[in-house]
Amino acid sequence: MLHKLVEYLLEKCKSSHAHYYLLANGYFDAFFPWLPPVEVLLTPICTAQPKKWAYMAFVGLVGTVSGAVSVYLLSRFFTIQIADILTSFPSLGYDEISVKKQLSQWGFYAVFILGALPLPILFTSFVAGSQEINLLVFIFALSISRGMRFFTAAYLIYKFNDQIEQILKKYFIHILVALGLFFILFVVIFRVVV
């Protein structure tokens, strides 16, 4: 049964609507971190349509950046109220002016590094919006870091297409389970550290 599911998913990735799935996944991944990252959907799509690897990476990037900008704007709007609450408790040690000053100086690098790491884009967008990093700096840094990830993954899939297709057919479910476990482990570690 799982073999039929994998075949069905790979067949859908060959359709002319695959780029819409990728665009929607990139956009909604910014809001719902439990969705698979763009690279997970990019892999079978680029395997099914290897000549469109650059186009598919670009579509994934557009979806991710537009979703991240939406989260950025929402977090920027709502954290005005949250910052007022945090600064009303001096015992928390939250110095909003100091944090904003450091992020305005190092904002590009912070967004670039967070965007390059395998962290949910929700985290990066929320931090950037809540700390009022310049929107153009945010878009530029995120486009570069996520673009590097997506175009590298898509190119490698294009270059090693035959081997990756065989691996996907054989281990697709195992890969999804491993990614799910990695995400759960990340959440647990993040909760313990923070």
LINWO-V878548 format. One record per residue. N is the residue number from 0. RES is the residue in three letters. PSI is psi in degrees with one decimal (999 if undefined). Layout:
BEGIN
n-><N,N>
res-><RES,RES>
psi-><PSI,PSI>
END
This chain:
BEGIN
n-><0,1,2,3,4,5,6,7,8,9,10,11,12,13,14,15,16,17,18,19,20,21,22,23,24,25,26,27,28,29,30,31,32,33,34,35,36,37,38,39,40,41,42,43,44,45,46,47,48,49,50,51,52,53,54,55,56,57,58,59,60,61,62,63,64,65,66,67,68,69,70,71,72,73,74,75,76,77,78,79,80,81,82,83,84,85,86,87,88,89,90,91,92,93,94,95,96,97,98,99,100,101,102,103,104,105,106,107,108,109,110,111,112,113,114,115,116,117,118,119,120,121,122,123,124,125,126,127,128,129,130,131,132,133,134,135,136,137,138,139,140,141,142,143,144,145,146,147,148,149,150,151,152,153,154,155,156,157,158,159,160,161,162,163,164,165,166,167,168,169,170,171,172,173,174,175,176,177,178,179,180,181,182,183,184,185,186,187,188,189,190,191,192,193>
res-><MET,LEU,HIS,LYS,LEU,VAL,GLU,TYR,LEU,LEU,GLU,LYS,CYS,LYS,SER,SER,HIS,ALA,HIS,TYR,TYR,LEU,LEU,ALA,ASN,GLY,TYR,PHE,ASP,ALA,PHE,PHE,PRO,TRP,LEU,PRO,PRO,VAL,GLU,VAL,LEU,LEU,THR,PRO,ILE,CYS,THR,ALA,GLN,PRO,LYS,LYS,TRP,ALA,TYR,MET,ALA,PHE,VAL,GLY,LEU,VAL,GLY,THR,VAL,SER,GLY,ALA,VAL,SER,VAL,TYR,LEU,LEU,SER,ARG,PHE,PHE,THR,ILE,GLN,ILE,ALA,ASP,ILE,LEU,THR,SER,PHE,PRO,SER,LEU,GLY,TYR,ASP,GLU,ILE,SER,VAL,LYS,LYS,GLN,LEU,SER,GLN,TRP,GLY,PHE,TYR,ALA,VAL,PHE,ILE,LEU,GLY,ALA,LEU,PRO,LEU,PRO,ILE,LEU,PHE,THR,SER,PHE,VAL,ALA,GLY,SER,GLN,GLU,ILE,ASN,LEU,LEU,VAL,PHE,ILE,PHE,ALA,LEU,SER,ILE,SER,ARG,GLY,MET,ARG,PHE,PHE,THR,ALA,ALA,TYR,LEU,ILE,TYR,LYS,PHE,ASN,ASP,GLN,ILE,GLU,GLN,ILE,LEU,LYS,LYS,TYR,PHE,ILE,HIS,ILE,LEU,VAL,ALA,LEU,GLY,LEU,PHE,PHE,ILE,LEU,PHE,VAL,VAL,ILE,PHE,ARG,VAL,VAL,VAL>
psi-><-42.8,-33.8,-40.0,-37.5,-44.5,-43.3,-40.7,-45.6,-42.6,-33.7,-40.1,-31.3,-18.4,-9.8,164.1,-7.8,5.3,-35.5,-27.5,-38.8,-42.9,-42.7,-46.1,-40.7,-42.2,-42.7,-50.4,-18.1,-27.4,-27.6,-33.9,96.8,-10.5,-9.2,150.4,144.8,164.1,-37.3,-32.1,-40.5,-30.0,-33.2,-56.5,-30.4,-44.7,-26.5,-40.4,-31.4,69.5,-28.0,-14.7,25.8,-42.7,-40.9,-44.0,-38.5,-40.2,-42.1,-43.5,-39.0,-44.2,-44.0,-44.5,-45.9,-40.3,-38.5,-40.4,-38.0,-38.5,-45.8,-39.8,-49.2,-40.0,-44.5,-34.5,-38.1,-47.0,-22.8,-8.5,-42.9,-39.7,-40.5,-37.4,-39.6,-44.2,-39.7,-13.8,-10.7,88.3,-20.0,-15.4,-19.6,23.7,112.3,94.0,-39.1,-42.5,-44.1,-45.3,-37.2,-44.5,-41.1,-27.8,-31.2,-40.5,16.0,-43.8,-46.6,-38.8,-47.9,-41.0,-47.8,-45.7,-34.5,-30.1,-25.7,155.2,51.9,153.1,138.0,-20.6,-42.6,-49.0,-45.6,-40.3,-44.7,-45.5,-42.8,-42.5,-28.2,9.9,43.8,142.4,131.7,-41.5,-38.0,-42.6,-49.2,-43.7,-49.4,-41.7,-38.8,-39.9,-49.9,-47.6,-34.6,-40.9,-45.1,-50.1,-45.1,-34.7,-47.5,-45.5,-40.2,-43.5,-37.1,-41.8,-44.4,-39.5,42.4,-47.6,-44.3,-40.4,-37.2,-40.7,-40.4,-42.9,-45.0,-33.7,-38.5,18.1,-47.8,-40.5,-39.4,-43.9,-41.6,-42.3,-41.3,-39.5,-43.5,-38.2,-43.0,-43.5,-43.1,-41.8,-45.1,-43.1,-46.3,-41.9,-40.3,-38.5,-43.7,-43.4,999>
END
